[in-house]
Amino acid sequence: MSATTTRRAAVAILATTAAVWTRAQTPPQLRIGFQKGSFNLALLKSYGLLEQRLTGTRIQWTEFPAGPQLLEALALGSVEIGATGDAPPVFAQSAGKDVVYVGAEPPKPDSSAVLVKPDSPLRKLADLKGRRIALQKGSSAHFLTVQAVKKAGLAWSDIQPVYLPPAEARAAFERGSVDAWAVWDPYYAAAEISGELRALATSRGLSNNNTFYLASRALSRDGALLKTLFQALTDTDARVQADRRDAVQRYAEFAGLPAATVQRMVERRGVAPVGPLTAALVREQQQVADAFTELGLIPRAIQVADAVTQVKA
């Protein structure tokens, strides 16, 4: 499909949605948690589509450094909904936190990587043996590292994980305190564009790098509101596809990143509508949980399906 055809299709989706959309009953407040890598949510905020559809609702946006911190806030009642990668909800559920899967985006297997310095002697995953790897504990980068170690034929005890949030992880990497850094976009794109780091491996073939939407128990029961939110997110993605230049500029301003970095991020993320979890996606997420259980990295075994709800109007 050509770029022109894609843009026309996206515009048509927006036009059709505008024609058939009916406003849901609106709550007085909706608190949304997002991360720097939450592209759809960041653009939804920029476009103001949700505020247009939930008139009368005060929408509060709170940014978090990574998924684990966001889900901690969700469990404490500081936000009602947010988006994370695959590992954070596994850690949250295993720790007994009451968070509920309500939606998902398509996989983005090229949007995270294990990074090393350009002149690093590490050339293959097996070279990670005995090395210090910086990563956010309980994040999608944690699962990527688990899978990378497994593919290399190594045991988890063969590496030295150094648990740091992204900004601190990059600082540690730059001063030579760690040998590798596992992270997601836009941090990966920023490092790639700068030429300061290279990808030892991306998540392709290791992890689908899925994005999930998690909500409070109360919000998970409000199907009409969630459908309004997910349609607004899907329309946001259609608008991104229709005018990528504008989307790149908006996100660059939000994230404080060069346009070239954002362009690289957008190029590899693909189309990202938001919808309910499929049975296949739940099974895949169970594999993530089982991998952490087998390594003793989470407190107890879990059934992901127990924390999944299908959104109903």
PAZAPA-4460 file (N, C-alpha, C; in steps of 0.05 Angstrom, whole numbers, plus 32768, in hexadecimal, padded with zeros to 4 digits):
% residues 313
    n_x    n_y    n_z   ca_x   ca_y   ca_z    c_x    c_y    c_z   seq   type   mol
   8011   7FE8   8000   8000   8000   8000   8012   8019   8000     1      M     A
   800C   802C   7FEE   801C   8044   7FEC   8017   8056   8003     2      S     A
   8029   806A   8008   8025   807D   801D   800C   808D   8019     3      A     A
   8008   8094   7FFF   7FF0   80A4   7FF8   7FD6   8095   7FFE     4      T     A
   7FD6   807B   7FF7   7FBE   806B   7FFD   7FBA   8068   801A     5      T     A
   7FD0   8065   802A   7FCD   8062   8047   7FC2   807B   8053     6      T     A
   7FCB   8093   8049   7FC1   80AC   8054   7FA3   80AF   804D     7      R     A
   7F9B   80A8   8035   7F7F   80AA   802D   7F6D   8098   803E     8      R     A
   7F78   8080   8043   7F68   806D   8054   7F66   8078   8070     9      A     A
   7F7B   8083   807B   7F7A   808E   8096   7F67   80A5   8098    10      A     A
   7F67   80B7   8084   7F54   80CD   8083   7F37   80C3   8082    11      V     A
   7F33   80AE   8072   7F18   80A2   8070   7F0F   8097   808A    12      A     A
   7F21   808A   8099   7F1A   807F   80B3   7F11   8096   80C6    13      I     A
   7F21   80AB   80C6   7F1A   80C2   80D7   7EFF   80CE   80D0    14      L     A
   7EFA   80D0   80B6   7EE0   80DC   80AD   7EC9   80CA   80B5    15      A     A
   7ECC   80B0   80B2   7EB7   809D   80B9   7EB2   809E   80D7    16      T     A
   7EC8   809D   80E6   7EC5   809E   8103   7EB7   80B7   810D    17      T     A
   7EBE   80CD   8101   7EB1   80E6   8109   7E93   80E6   8103    18      A     A
   7E8C   80D8   80EE   7E70   80D7   80E6   7E5F   80C6   80F8    19      A     A
   7E6B   80AF   8102   7E5B   809C   8111   7E5F   809E   812F    20      V     A
   7E73   80AD   8138   7E7A   80AD   8155   7E63   80B9   8165    21      W     A
   7E5E   80AC   817B   7E4A   80B7   818E   7E57   80BA   81A9    22      T     A
   7E52   80CF   81B6   7E60   80D6   81CF   7E56   80C4   81E6    23      R     A
   7E6B   80B9   81F5   7E64   80A9   820C   7E5E   80BB   8224    24      A     A
   7E50   80B0   8237   7E4C   80BF   8250   7E68   80C4   825C    25      Q     A
   7E6D   80DC   8265   7E88   80E2   826D   7E8B   80E4   828B    26      T     A
   7EA2   80D9   8296   7EA7   80DB   82B2   7EB2   80F7   82B8    27      P     A
   7EB2   8100   82D1   7EBD   811B   82D7   7EDB   811D   82D3    28      P     A
   7EEA   8106   82D5   7F07   8107   82D3   7F11   80EC   82C8    29      Q     A
   7F26   80EE   82B7   7F34   80D7   82AD   7F52   80DC   82AF    30      L     A
   7F60   80CC   82BE   7F7D   80CF   82C1   7F8C   80BA   82B2    31      R     A
   7F9D   80C3   829F   7FAA   80B2   828C   7FC8   80B3   8291    32      I     A
   7FD4   809B   8294   7FF1   8099   8297   7FFE   8092   827C    33      G     A
   8014   809E   8276   8022   8097   825D   8040   809A   8261    34      F     A
   804F   8090   824E   806D   8092   824E   8077   80A1   8236    35      Q     A
   8090   80A7   8236   809B   80B4   821F   8098   80A4   8205    36      K     A
   8098   8089   8209   8094   8078   81F1   8077   8072   81EA    37      G     A
   8064   807D   81F9   8048   8079   81F4   803F   808B   81DD    38      S     A
   8046   8084   81C5   8043   8095   81AD   8025   809C   81A9    39      F     A
   8014   8088   81A9   7FF7   808D   81A5   7FEB   80A0   81BA    40      N     A
   7FF2   809B   81D3   7FE7   80AC   81E8   7FF2   80C8   81E7    41      L     A
   800C   80CB   81E1   8018   80E5   81DF   800B   80F5   81C8    42      A     A
   8005   80E8   81B1   7FF9   80F6   819B   7FDB   80FB   81A0    43      L     A
   7FCE   80E8   81AE   7FB2   80ED   81B6   7FB0   8106   81C7    44      L     A
   7FC2   8109   81D9   7FC3   8122   81EA   7FC8   813A   81D9    45      K     A
   7FDB   8138   81C6   7FE1   814F   81B5   7FCA   8157   81A3    46      S     A
   7FBC   8143   8197   7FA6   8149   8185   7F8D   8152   8194    47      Y     A
   7F8B   814A   81AE   7F74   8152   81BD   7F5A   8143   81B6    48      G     A
   7F5D   812C   81A9   7F45   811E   81A0   7F33   8114   81B7    49      L     A
   7F40   810C   81CD   7F31   8101   81E3   7F21   8117   81F1    50      L     A
   7F2E   812E   81F4   7F20   8145   8201   7F08   814D   81F0    51      E     A
   7F0A   814B   81D6   7EF4   8151   81C4   7EDC   813E   81C8    52      Q     A
   7EE2   8125   81CF   7ECD   8111   81D1   7EC3   810D   81ED    53      R     A
   7ED3   8115   8200   7ECA   8112   821C   7EC7   812E   8228    54      L     A
   7EB7   813E   821B   7EB2   8159   8225   7EA6   8157   8241    55      T     A
   7EAF   8168   8253   7EA5   8167   826E   7EB6   8156   8280    56      G     A
   7EC9   8147   8274   7EDC   8136   8284   7EF7   8144   8286    57      T     A
   7F01   8147   829E   7F1C   8152   82A2   7F30   813B   829E    58      R     A
   7F40   813D   8289   7F53   8129   8283   7F6F   8131   828D    59      I     A
   7F7A   8120   829D   7F94   8126   82A9   7FA9   8113   829E    60      Q     A
   7FBE   811D   8293   7FD3   810D   8286   7FEC   810D   8298    61      W     A
   7FF6   80F6   829F   800E   80F4   82B0   8023   80E2   82A2    62      T     A
   803B   80ED   82A0   8051   80DE   8293   8061   80CF   82A7    63      E     A
   8069   80B6   82A0   8079   80A5   82B1   8092   809C   82A2    64      F     A
   80A8   8096   82B0   80C1   808E   82A3   80C0   8073   8295    65      P     A
   80AE   8061   829F   80AC   8047   8294   8092   8039   829E    66      A     A
   808C   8022   8293   8073   8014   8299   8070   800C   82B7    67      G     A
   8085   8001   82C4   8082   7FF9   82E0   8078   8010   82F2    68      P     A
   8084   8028   82EE   807C   803F   82FE   805F   8047   82F8    69      Q     A
   8057   8045   82DE   803C   804C   82D6   8028   8039   82E3    70      L     A
   802E   801F   82E3   801B   800B   82EE   801A   800D   830D    71      L     A
   802F   8015   8319   802F   801A   8336   801B   8030   833C    72      E     A
   801C   8045   832C   8009   805C   8330   7FED   8053   832A    73      A     A
   7FE9   8042   8316   7FCE   8037   8310   7FC4   8027   8328    74      L     A
   7FD4   8016   8333   7FCC   8005   8349   7FC5   8016   8362    75      A     A
   7FD3   802C   8365   7FCE   803E   837C   7FB7   8051   8378    76      L     A
   7FAC   8051   8360   7F95   8062   835A   7F9C   807E   8351    77      G     A
   7FB5   8083   8349   7FBD   809D   8340   7FB6   80A3   8323    78      S     A
   7FB3   808D   8313   7FA9   808F   82F8   7F95   8079   82F4    79      V     A
   7F84   807C   82DE   7F70   8068   82D9   7F77   8055   82C2    80      E     A
   7F89   805F   82B0   7F90   804E   8299   7FAB   8057   828F    81      I     A
   7FBA   8045   8282   7FD3   804B   8276   7FDC   8035   8264    82      G     A
   7FF2   803A   8255   7FFD   8027   8242   8019   801F   824A    83      A     A
   801F   8005   8248   8039   7FFA   824F   8041   7FE5   823B    84      T     A
   805A   7FDB   823D   8062   7FC4   822E   8059   7FAA   823B    85      G     A
   8065   7F94   8232   805B   7F7A   823B   8062   7F72   8258    86      D     A
   807A   7F79   8261   8082   7F6F   827C   8075   7F7E   8293    87      A     A
   8071   7F98   8293   8066   7FA6   82AA   804D   7F9A   82B6    88      P     A
   8039   7F93   82A5   8021   7F88   82B1   8025   7F6C   82BD    89      P     A
   8038   7F5D   82B2   803F   7F43   82BE   804A   7F47   82DA    90      V     A
   805C   7F59   82DD   8067   7F5E   82F8   8052   7F69   830B    91      F     A
   8041   7F7B   8300   802C   7F86   8311   8018   7F71   831B    92      A     A
   800F   7F60   8309   7FFC   7F4B   8310   8009   7F37   8323    93      Q     A
   8022   7F30   831F   802F   7F1D   8331   8032   7F29   834D    94      S     A
   8035   7F43   834E   8038   7F51   8368   801D   7F56   8376    95      A     A
   8007   7F4D   8369   7FEC   7F50   8375   7FDF   7F6A   8370    96      G     A
   7FEA   7F7A   835D   7FDE   7F94   8357   7FC5   7F90   8345    97      K     A
   7FB0   7F9F   834C   7F97   7F9C   833D   7F96   7FAD   8325    98      D     A
   7FA2   7FA4   830F   7FA2   7FB2   82F5   7F95   7F9F   82E1    99      V     A
   7F88   7FAB   82CD   7F78   7F9B   82BA   7F80   7FA2   829D   100      V     A
   7F86   7F8D   828D   7F8B   7F91   8271   7F70   7F97   8263   101      Y     A
   7F70   7FAD   8254   7F57   7FB4   8246   7F5B   7FB7   8228   102      V     A
   7F74   7FBB   821F   7F78   7FBF   8202   7F95   7FBB   81FA   103      G     A
   7F9B   7FBC   81E0   7FB6   7FB7   81D7   7FBA   7FC4   81BB   104      A     A
   7FD3   7FC9   81B4   7FDB   7FD1   819A   7FE8   7FBA   818C   105      E     A
   7FEB   7FBB   8171   7FFA   7FA6   8163   8017   7FA6   816C   106      P     A
   8025   7F8F   8168   8041   7F8C   8171   8054   7FA0   8163   107      P     A
   806A   7FA6   8170   807E   7FB8   8164   809A   7FAB   8169   108      K     A
   80A0   7F95   815B   80B8   7F86   8161   80D2   7F94   815A   109      P     A
   80D1   7FAA   814B   80EA   7FB8   8144   80EF   7FD1   8155   110      D     A
   80DE   7FD5   816A   80DF   7FEE   8179   80EE   7FEC   8194   111      S     A
   80FC   7FD6   8199   810D   7FD5   81B0   8126   7FC4   81A9   112      S     A
   813B   7FC7   81B9   8154   7FBA   81B2   8166   7FB8   81CA   113      A     A
   817A   7FA7   81C8   8190   7FA5   81DA   81A7   7FB5   81CD   114      V     A
   81B0   7FCA   81D9   81C3   7FDC   81CD   81DF   7FDA   81DA   115      L     A
   81F3   7FDE   81C9   820F   7FDE   81D2   821D   7FF6   81C4   116      V     A
   8234   7FFD   81CD   8243   8012   81C0   824E   8009   81A5   117      K     A
   8251   801C   8192   825A   8015   8177   8273   8004   8177   118      P     A
   8286   800A   8189   82A0   7FFC   8189   82A1   7FE5   819D   119      D     A
   8289   7FDD   81A7   8288   7FC8   81BB   8291   7FAD   81AF   120      S     A
   829F   7F9D   81BF   82A7   7F82   81B5   828F   7F6F   81B4   121      P     A
   8279   7F77   81BF   8261   7F66   81BF   8255   7F66   81A3   122      L     A
   8255   7F4F   8196   824B   7F4C   817A   8233   7F3A   8177   123      R     A
   8230   7F28   818A   8219   7F16   818A   820E   7F13   81A6   124      K     A
   81F6   7F09   81A8   81E9   7F07   81C3   81F9   7EF7   81D7   125      L     A
   8206   7EE2   81CD   8216   7ED2   81E0   822C   7EE2   81ED   126      A     A
   8234   7EF8   81E1   8249   7F09   81ED   823F   7F18   8206   127      D     A
   8226   7F16   820B   821B   7F23   8223   8223   7F15   823D   128      L     A
   822E   7EFD   823B   8236   7EEE   8252   8249   7EFE   8264   129      K     A
   8241   7F00   827D   8252   7F0E   8291   8250   7F2C   828F   130      G     A
   823F   7F37   827D   823D   7F54   8279   8227   7F61   828A   131      R     A
   822B   7F7A   828F   8217   7F8A   829D   8204   7F97   8289   132      R     A
   81EA   7F91   828D   81D6   7F9B   827A   81C2   7FAD   8289   133      I     A
   81C0   7FC6   8280   81AD   7FD9   828D   8191   7FD5   8281   134      A     A
   817D   7FD5   8292   8162   7FD2   8289   814F   7FDB   82A0   135      L     A
   8137   7FE3   8298   8122   7FE9   82AC   8116   7FCF   82B5   136      Q     A
   8118   7FCA   82CF   810C   7FB1   82DA   80EE   7FB1   82D5   137      K     A
   80E4   7F9A   82CD   80C7   7F97   82C9   80BD   7FA4   82B0   138      G     A
   80CE   7FAC   829E   80C6   7FB9   8285   80C7   7FA6   826D   139      S     A
   80BE   7FB0   8256   80C1   7FA0   823E   80DE   7F99   8238   140      S     A
   80F0   7FAB   823F   810C   7FA6   823B   8116   7F8F   824D   141      A     A
   8109   7F8B   8263   8110   7F75   8275   810A   7F5A   8267   142      H     A
   80F2   7F59   825A   80EB   7F40   824C   80FD   7F3D   8233   143      F     A
   8103   7F53   8225   8115   7F51   820F   8130   7F45   8217   144      L     A
   813A   7F4E   822E   8154   7F44   8238   8152   7F27   823F   145      T     A
   813C   7F1F   824C   8137   7F02   8252   8138   7EF2   8239   146      V     A
   812B   7EFB   8224   812A   7EEC   820B   8145   7EEC   81FD   147      Q     A
   8154   7F02   81FE   816E   7F04   81F2   8182   7EF0   81FF   148      A     A
   8180   7EEF   821A   8192   7EDD   8229   818B   7EC0   8222   149      V     A
   8172   7EBA   8220   8169   7E9F   8219   8172   7E97   81FD   150      K     A
   816E   7EAA   81EA   8177   7EA4   81CE   8195   7E9F   81CC   151      K     A
   81A4   7EAD   81DD   81C1   7EAA   81DD   81CA   7E90   81E9   152      A     A
   81B7   7E81   81F5   81BF   7E68   8203   81CB   7E6C   821E   153      G     A
   81C6   7E84   8229   81D1   7E8B   8243   81BC   7E87   8259   154      L     A
   81C4   7E85   8272   81B2   7E86   8289   81B0   7EA3   8292   155      A     A
   819A   7EA9   82A0   8196   7EC4   82AA   81AD   7ECC   82BC   156      W     A
   81B7   7EB9   82CB   81CD   7EBE   82DD   81E8   7EC4   82CF   157      S     A
   81E8   7EC0   82B5   8200   7EC5   82A5   8204   7EE3   82A0   158      D     A
   81EF   7EF3   82A3   81F2   7F10   829F   81EE   7F1F   82B9   159      I     A
   81F4   7F39   82B9   81F1   7F49   82D1   81DD   7F60   82CA   160      Q     A
   81C4   7F5B   82D0   81B0   7F71   82CA   81B4   7F88   82DD   161      P     A
   81B3   7FA0   82D3   81B5   7FB8   82E3   819B   7FC7   82DF   162      V     A
   818A   7FC8   82F3   816F   7FD2   82F0   816E   7FF1   82F4   163      Y     A
   8169   7FFE   82DE   8168   801C   82DD   8152   8025   82CA   164      L     A
   8145   803B   82D0   8132   8047   82BD   8142   8052   82A5   165      P     A
   8134   8056   828E   8143   805D   8275   8157   8073   8277   166      P     A
   8150   808A   8282   8163   80A0   8283   817C   8099   8293   167      A     A
   8179   808C   82A9   8190   8084   82BA   81A0   806E   82AC   168      E     A
   8191   805D   829E   819F   8047   8290   81B1   8052   827A   169      A     A
   81A7   8066   826B   81B8   8072   8256   81D1   8080   8263   170      R     A
   81CD   808D   8279   81E3   809B   8286   81F8   8086   828F   171      A     A
   81EF   8070   829A   8201   805B   82A3   8210   804F   828B   172      A     A
   8202   804C   8275   820E   8041   825D   8224   8054   8252   173      F     A
   821D   806D   8251   8230   8081   8246   8249   8084   8256   174      E     A
   8247   8080   8271   8260   8082   8281   826E   8067   8284   175      R     A
   8264   8052   8276   8271   8039   8276   826C   8027   828E   176      G     A
   8257   802D   829D   8250   801D   82B5   8243   8002   82AD   177      S     A
   8238   8001   8295   822B   7FE9   828B   8235   7FE4   826F   178      V     A
   8232   7FCB   8266   823C   7FC3   824B   8226   7FC4   8236   179      D     A
   820D   7FC2   823E   81F7   7FC2   822B   81DF   7FCF   8238   180      A     A
   81CC   7FD6   8227   81B3   7FE4   8230   819C   7FDA   8220   181      W     A
   8188   7FCF   822E   816F   7FC5   8221   815A   7FDA   8225   182      A     A
   814E   7FE4   820F   813B   7FFA   8211   8129   7FFB   81F8   183      V     A
   8115   800C   81FA   8101   800E   81E5   8101   802A   81D9   184      W     A
   80F1   802E   81C4   80EF   8049   81B8   80DF   805B   81CB   185      D     A
   80E6   8075   81CB   80F8   8084   81B9   8115   8083   81C2   186      P     A
   811B   8077   81D9   8137   8077   81E2   8149   8068   81CE   187      Y     A
   813F   8051   81C4   814E   8042   81B0   8152   8052   8197   188      Y     A
   813D   805F   818C   8140   8070   8174   8154   8087   8178   189      A     A
   8153   8093   8190   8165   80AA   8195   8182   80A1   8195   190      A     A
   8187   8089   81A1   81A2   807F   81A1   81AB   8077   8185   191      A     A
   8199   806B   8176   819F   8062   815B   81A6   8079   8149   192      E     A
   8196   808E   814A   819A   80A6   8139   81B4   80B4   8140   193      I     A
   81BA   80B5   815A   81D2   80C3   8163   81EC   80B4   815B   194      S     A
   81E9   809A   8156   8201   808A   814E   8212   8082   8166   195      G     A
   8208   8089   817E   8218   8083   8196   8216   8066   819E   196      E     A
   8201   8058   8195   81FD   803C   819C   81F5   802C   8183   197      L     A
   81F8   8012   8185   81EE   8001   8170   81DE   7FEA   817B   198      R     A
   81CC   7FDF   816C   81BB   7FC9   8175   81C9   7FAF   8173   199      A     A
   81CD   7FA2   818A   81D7   7F87   818A   81C1   7F74   8180   200      L     A
   81A8   7F7A   8188   8191   7F6B   817E   8178   7F7D   8183   201      A     A
   8165   7F7B   8172   814B   7F88   8177   8138   7F72   8182   202      T     A
   8120   7F7B   8189   810D   7F67   8194   8101   7F55   817F   203      S     A
   8105   7F5B   8165   80FA   7F49   8151   8106   7F2D   8153   204      R     A
   80F5   7F1A   8155   80FD   7EFE   8159   8101   7EF7   8176   205      G     A
   8100   7F0B   8188   8103   7F06   81A4   80E9   7F0D   81B3   206      L     A
   80DD   7F23   81AC   80C4   7F2C   81B9   80B5   7F3D   81A6   207      S     A
   809A   7F3C   81A7   8089   7F4C   8196   8087   7F69   81A0   208      N     A
   8091   7F6E   81B8   8091   7F89   81C3   8075   7F95   81C3   209      N     A
   8062   7F86   81CE   8046   7F8E   81CE   8041   7FA5   81E1   210      N     A
   802D   7FB5   81D9   8024   7FCC   81EA   8008   7FC6   81F4   211      T     A
   8004   7FC8   820E   7FEA   7FC2   821B   7FDF   7FDB   8229   212      F     A
   7FC5   7FDC   822A   7FB7   7FF1   8239   7FAC   7FE4   8252   213      Y     A
   7FB4   7FEE   826A   7FAB   7FE4   8284   7F9A   7FF9   8291   214      L     A
   7F85   7FF0   829F   7F73   8002   82AC   7F6D   7FFA   82C8   215      A     A
   7F62   800C   82D7   7F59   8005   82F2   7F41   7FF2   82F0   216      S     A
   7F3A   7FE4   8305   7F24   7FD2   8305   7F0A   7FE1   82FE   217      R     A
   7F06   7FF9   830A   7EEE   8008   8305   7EEC   8011   82E8   218      A     A
   7F02   801B   82DD   7F00   8024   82C1   7EFD   800D   82AE   219      L     A
   7F07   7FF6   82B5   7F05   7FDF   82A3   7EE8   7FD7   829E   220      S     A
   7ED6   7FE0   82B0   7EBA   7FD9   82AE   7EAB   7FED   829D   221      R     A
   7EB8   8003   8296   7EAB   8019   8287   7EB1   8015   8269   222      D     A
   7EA3   8002   825D   7EA8   7FFB   8241   7EA4   8013   822E   223      G     A
   7E90   8023   8233   7E8A   8039   8221   7EA1   804D   8221   224      A     A
   7EAC   8053   8238   7EC2   8066   823B   7EDB   805B   822E   225      L     A
   7EE1   8041   8232   7EF9   8035   8227   7EF6   8034   8208   226      L     A
   7EDF   802E   81FE   7EDC   802E   81E1   7EE0   804A   81D5   227      K     A
   7ED7   805E   81E3   7EDC   8079   81DA   7EFA   807F   81DA   228      T     A
   7F08   8077   81EF   7F24   807C   81F1   7F33   806D   81DB   229      L     A
   7F2C   8053   81D7   7F3B   8043   81C3   7F35   804D   81A7   230      F     A
   7F1C   8056   81A2   7F17   8061   8187   7F27   807B   8183   231      Q     A
   7F29   808B   8198   7F39   80A4   8196   7F56   809D   8190   232      A     A
   7F60   8088   819D   7F7C   8080   8198   7F80   8075   817C   233      L     A
   7F6C   8066   8173   7F6E   805B   8158   7F6C   8071   8143   234      T     A
   7F5B   8085   8148   7F5A   809C   8136   7F73   80AC   8137   235      D     A
   7F80   80AD   814F   7F9A   80BB   8151   7FAE   80AD   813F   236      T     A
   7FAF   8093   813F   7FC1   8084   812E   7FBB   8089   8111   237      D     A
   7FA2   808A   8109   7F9B   8090   80EE   7FA4   80AB   80E5   238      A     A
   7FA2   80BE   80F8   7FAC   80D9   80F2   7FCA   80DA   80EF   239      R     A
   7FD8   80CA   80FF   7FF5   80C8   80FC   7FFC   80BD   80E0   240      V     A
   7FEE   80A8   80D7   7FF4   809D   80BD   7FED   80B0   80A7   241      Q     A
   7FD9   80C1   80AB   7FD0   80D4   8096   7FE4   80EB   8094   242      A     A
   7FF0   80F3   80AA   8002   810A   80AA   801A   8105   80BD   243      D     A
   802D   80F5   80B4   8043   80EE   80C5   8055   8105   80CC   244      R     A
   8057   8118   80BA   8068   812F   80BF   805E   813E   80D7   245      R     A
   8044   8143   80D8   8038   8152   80EF   803B   8141   8109   246      D     A
   8037   8127   8107   8039   8116   811E   8056   8116   8129   247      A     A
   8069   8114   8117   8085   8114   8120   808C   812E   812E   248      V     A
   8083   8145   8123   8088   815E   812F   807C   8161   814B   249      Q     A
   8062   8158   814D   8054   8159   8167   8063   8148   817C   250      R     A
   806A   8130   8174   8076   811E   8188   8092   8128   818F   251      Y     A
   80A1   8132   817B   80BB   813D   8181   80BA   8153   8195   252      A     A
   80A6   8164   8193   80A3   817A   81A6   809C   816F   81C2   253      E     A
   808B   815B   81C3   8083   814F   81DC   809B   8142   81EA   254      F     A
   80AA   8132   81DB   80BF   8122   81E7   80DA   8131   81E8   255      A     A
   80DC   8148   81DC   80F5   8157   81DC   810A   8149   81CC   256      G     A
   8102   813D   81B5   8114   812D   81A5   8117   8139   8189   257      L     A
   812D   8134   817B   8130   813D   815F   811C   812F   814E   258      P     A
   8113   813C   8139   80FF   8131   8127   8109   8117   811A   259      A     A
   8123   8115   8115   812F   80FD   8108   812C   80E5   811A   260      A     A
   812E   80E9   8134   812A   80D3   8147   810E   80C9   8147   261      T     A
   80FB   80DC   8147   80DF   80D5   8147   80D7   80C8   812D   262      V     A
   80E2   80D1   8117   80DC   80C6   80FD   80E4   80A8   80FD   263      Q     A
   80FC   80A2   8108   8105   8086   8109   80F2   8075   811A   264      R     A
   80E9   8080   8130   80D6   8072   8141   80BC   806D   8133   265      M     A
   80B1   8080   8124   8098   807E   8117   809A   806A   8100   266      V     A
   80B0   806A   80F2   80B4   8058   80DB   80B1   803B   80E2   267      E     A
   80BA   8033   80FA   80BB   8017   8101   80A4   800E   8114   268      R     A
   8093   8021   811B   807D   8019   812E   8065   800D   811F   269      R     A
   8061   8015   8106   804A   800A   80F7   8030   8017   80FF   270      G     A
   801A   800D   80F3   7FFF   8016   80F9   7FF8   800B   8115   271      V     A
   7FEB   801B   8125   7FE7   8013   8141   7FCB   801A   814B   272      A     A
   7FB6   800E   8140   7F9B   8012   814C   7F9A   8004   8167   273      P     A
   7F87   800B   8177   7F84   7FFF   8192   7F6A   7FEF   8193   274      V     A
   7F6C   7FD7   819C   7F55   7FC6   819E   7F57   7FB2   81B5   275      G     A
   7F44   7FA1   81B9   7F44   7F8D   81CF   7F5A   7F79   81CB   276      P     A
   7F61   7F6B   81E1   7F74   7F56   81E0   7F68   7F3D   81D3   277      L     A
   7F77   7F31   81C1   7F6E   7F18   81B5   7F77   7F01   81C6   278      T     A
   7F6B   7EE9   81C1   7F74   7ED1   81D0   7F91   7ECB   81CB   279      A     A
   7F9A   7ED0   81B2   7FB6   7ECB   81AB   7FC9   7EDD   81BB   280      A     A
   7FC1   7EF6   81BE   7FD1   7F09   81CC   7FD3   7F03   81EA   281      L     A
   7FBD   7EF9   81F5   7FBD   7EF0   8211   7FD0   7ED9   8215   282      V     A
   7FCF   7EC6   8202   7FE2   7EAF   8203   7FFF   7EB8   8201   283      R     A
   8004   7ECB   81F0   801F   7ED5   81ED   8028   7EE3   8206   284      E     A
   8016   7EF2   8213   801D   7F00   822C   8021   7EEC   8242   285      Q     A
   8013   7ED5   8241   8018   7EC0   8255   8034   7EB5   8253   286      Q     A
   803E   7EB3   823A   8059   7EAA   8236   806E   7EBD   8243   287      Q     A
   8068   7ED7   8241   8079   7EEB   824F   8079   7EE5   826D   288      V     A
   8061   7EE2   8278   805F   7EDC   8295   806E   7EC3   829D   289      A     A
   806A   7EAE   828C   8077   7E94   8293   8095   7E96   8292   290      D     A
   80A0   7EA6   827F   80BD   7EAA   827D   80C8   7EB6   8297   291      A     A
   80BA   7ECB   82A1   80C3   7ED7   82BA   80C0   7EC5   82D2   292      F     A
   80AB   7EB4   82D1   80A6   7EA1   82E7   80BD   7E8D   82E8   293      T     A
   80C4   7E82   82D1   80D8   7E6D   82CF   80F3   7E77   82DA   294      E     A
   80F8   7E90   82D7   8112   7E9C   82E0   8110   7EA6   82FD   295      L     A
   80F9   7EA4   8309   80F6   7EAE   8324   80F7   7ECC   8327   296      G     A
   80F0   7EDA   8311   80F2   7EF7   8311   80D8   7F05   8319   297      L     A
   80C3   7EF6   831D   80AA   7F02   8328   80A2   7EF1   8340   298      I     A
   8093   7EFD   8353   808D   7EF0   836D   807D   7ED6   836B   299      P     A
   806B   7ED4   8357   805B   7EBC   8354   8051   7EB9   8338   300      R     A
   8049   7EA0   8331   803E   7E9B   8317   8023   7EA7   8314   301      A     A
   801C   7EB0   82FC   8002   7EBD   82F8   7FF4   7EB2   82DF   302      I     A
   7FDB   7EB6   82DD   7FCB   7EB1   82C5   7FC3   7ECC   82BA   303      Q     A
   7FCF   7ED4   82A4   7FC9   7EEE   8298   7FAB   7EF2   8293   304      V     A
   7F9E   7EDD   828A   7F81   7EDF   8284   7F71   7EE9   829B   305      A     A
   7F7B   7EE4   82B4   7F6C   7EED   82CB   7F6A   7F0C   82CD   306      D     A
   7F7D   7F1A   82BF   7F7E   7F37   82C1   7F74   7F44   82A7   307      A     A
   7F67   7F35   8296   7F5E   7F3F   827C   7F40   7F43   827C   308      V     A
   7F37   7F59   8272   7F1A   7F5D   826E   7F15   7F65   8251   309      T     A
   7F00   7F5C   8246   7EF8   7F64   822B   7EE6   7F7C   822D   310      Q     A
   7EED   7F91   821F   7EDD   7FAA   8221   7EC2   7FA6   8214   311      V     A
   7EAD   7FAD   8224   7E92   7FAB   821A   7E84   7FC7   821C   312      K     A
   7E75   7FCD   8209   7E66   7FE7   8209   7E51   7FE6   821E   313      A     A
***
